[in-house]
Amino acid sequence: MKKTDCAIVGKGPAGLSAAIYVARSGLDVTVVGRDIGALSGSDLIENYFGFEEPVSGQALVEGGTAQAKRLGVEILTAEVTGAGMIDDGFQLNTSEGTIECYALILATGLPRKKPSIEGVKEYEGSGLSYCAICDGFFYRGRDVAVLGNGNYALHEAHELMAYAASVTILTNGRDLSTDLKLDDKISVNIDPINRIEGVDDYVSGIRFSSGEFLPVQGIFIAEGAASALDLANGLGVATAMNAIETDKDGATNLPGVFAAGDCTGALAQVAVAVGEGAIAGLTASRYIKKAKAESQS
Ligand SMILES: Cc1cc2nc3c(=O)[nH]c(=O)nc-3n(C[C@H](O)[C@H](O)[C@H](O)COP(=O)(O)OP(=O)(O)OC[C@H]3O[C@@H](n4cnc5c(N)ncnc54)[C@H](O)[C@@H]3O)c2cc1C
């Protein structure tokens, strides 16, 4: 377990910019991210301030990473699978262990797309959920499936074991790819999926391409890594229109949780992500200093 003043999820422009401001205010900060984010697909950026010639997305993030490290920021490469509240702050579950912090900044970029499987949209809220920690309780004693093939799917399956009669991970034709340990009680089915079926407008099971049918009363979507929306939902942070809601200072409705960059629904541009990161970093720093002072008095 690692303890830090401020944990930041995301090592793209928003997360790194936030980290630079938190570190310069004299606090400990740990950034955890899977990869460099949206800029990995951007060869030439011509519209970011301060570069006479176009710069690659990778070079921009490498520069921000080096700058943050020089200021004492710890940067970890890991996947965050869940976030929760503890007595004096928050805990992140990651593929490399847990991190505890006074304040949390979410800078995870755009939420991922929904899987294009027939029935996904139709059964949302009628047996199909995106959050085990929020909805798992409603599936007490039922058979449920988790759709996904990585760490996040496994994390959601483990959450559901506390409630469900059985939990099956459905990889939809892919290998299970995870650093986490698979509990013996969780089944894995790798067959390609044809569609989600229902009875009386409620999920009744999964039809595989082979024609076989797996009866389940609940399906949890956990494709890819946990998105900002997944982490926010698990914490009770308000979201709207696929984005985390923040005030002008980057604060969410939950004291101690802040957000910046594409995950807030802002204009998806590096300049905006860097600006929002700076604001969230400053606001988080003020919050942490107050929280630490209160806990010591
Ligand atoms: C192809 C392309 C070209 C673009 N061109 C331009 C351009 O020319 N100019 C411009 O200004 N903008 C451009 N953009 C937009 C710009 O890339 C984004 O606005 C910016 O990167 C947003 O920064 P961010 O930090 O909010 O998110 P991102 O840069 O997407 O970073 C998200 C971070 O969160 C991490 N993360 C997400 N989930 C998890 C998890 N569960 N666990 C751990 N880490 C996680 C990711 O690994 C990553 O580190 C382009 C985007 C794309 C896709």
The ligand as an ORCA input file, in Angstrom:
! r2SCAN-3c Opt
* xyz 0 1
  C      -5.906     11.405    -33.056
  C      -6.012     12.601    -32.157
  C      -5.453     13.791    -32.530
  C      -5.534     14.904    -31.704
  N      -4.966     16.077    -32.120
  C      -5.001     17.148    -31.307
  C      -4.379     18.384    -31.706
  O      -3.823     18.507    -32.814
  N      -4.429     19.419    -30.837
  C      -5.025     19.338    -29.623
  O      -5.005     20.310    -28.862
  N      -5.638     18.197    -29.242
  C      -5.641     17.105    -30.053
  N      -6.272     15.952    -29.655
  C      -7.028     15.936    -28.396
  C      -6.102     15.740    -27.187
  O      -5.329     14.577    -27.407
  C      -6.908     15.588    -25.902
  O      -7.799     16.673    -25.754
  C      -5.998     15.531    -24.669
  O      -5.056     14.485    -24.808
  C      -6.832     15.322    -23.423
  O      -5.987     15.148    -22.327
  P      -6.456     14.327    -21.024
  O      -5.291     14.353    -20.111
  O      -7.757     14.837    -20.560
  O      -6.748     12.839    -21.544
  P      -5.771     11.815    -22.241
  O      -4.668     12.510    -22.930
  O      -6.630     10.909    -23.060
  O      -5.131     11.000    -21.022
  C      -5.913     10.077    -20.284
  C      -5.008      9.342    -19.315
  O      -5.821      8.540    -18.437
  C      -5.274      7.229    -18.370
  N      -6.326      6.289    -17.962
  C      -7.598      6.171    -18.416
  N      -8.256      5.201    -17.729
  C      -7.362      4.703    -16.829
  C      -7.427      3.686    -15.839
  N      -8.548      2.981    -15.583
  N      -6.317      3.411    -15.106
  C      -5.165      4.116    -15.312
  N      -5.054      5.103    -16.236
  C      -6.141      5.393    -16.984
  C      -4.716      6.993    -19.749
  O      -3.808      5.902    -19.735
  C      -4.031      8.356    -19.968
  O      -2.806      8.390    -19.266
  C      -6.201     14.826    -30.458
  C      -6.768     13.611    -30.077
  C      -6.683     12.519    -30.902
  C      -7.316     11.212    -30.460
*
